[in-house]
Amino acid sequence: MGDSAAEHAADLDVHEVEDGLVIYDLATDRVHYLNETASLVFALCTGEHSDRRIAELIGQAWQLPHAPQDEVQACLAQLRGEGLIR
């Protein structure tokens, strides 16, 4: 798991909806829907938190006994793959 601090990509139009986020990527002309958990992961990508810290914060938010490192890493990889974070 990386210690780099993920941050949002440029040229994103982010809108909150009832159960997550809708993100329009102006650079690719694509729309992405993030569920509540993925939305929280995305929101924590401020450039201040490492991947490991994001997983810890997600674990605290959902009151889990252990930080969901693997699940958050998979989510971050997908967000990176879609170009939503860097």
Buried (B, 14 or more C-beta within 10 A) or exposed (E): EEEEBBEBBEEBEBEEEEEBBBBBBEEEEEEBEBEEBBBBBBBBBEEEBBBBBBBBBBBEEEEEEEBBBEBBBEBBEBBBEBBBBE
